[in-house]
Amino acid sequence: MEYACVAGVWRIRAFATHVSLVLKSGLTSHLFGIKSYPETGEGLFAISLENDNITLSIGTEDEEYLSQRAEFERFLPSRFKNVITPEMIHHCEDGIQIILPPLLKDELIQVHFIVT
């Protein structure tokens, strides 16, 4: 059996004020008869999608790890430290969606999704 891992990293800089972002990673599960269920771990927010032939997991950092990155200004504005909540990262039927607070001009963020 062969295993693969793919990472998508988005680094975004706002060129205007109040830039709103919704970042989503997933697949159209209803087309393939795939069932989904949430997965979690330390610092991990993930979902697994599976059918009789394959299991696919999509993950990203949870709100605690995102808040820590903001605290140390690691590709998240420091003002995000106390405003990232669990409701901003959620499971969809077919993946994961992250909704961050609007960016101010020249702010930089980085968000990633890992698929295995």
ABEGO torsion letter per residue (X at the ends): XBBBBBBBBBBBBBABBGBBBBBBBEBBAAAAGBBBBBBBBBGBBBBBBBBAABBBBBBBBBAAAAAAAAAAGBGBBAAAAAABBAAABBBBAAEBBBBBBBBBBGBBBBBBBBBX
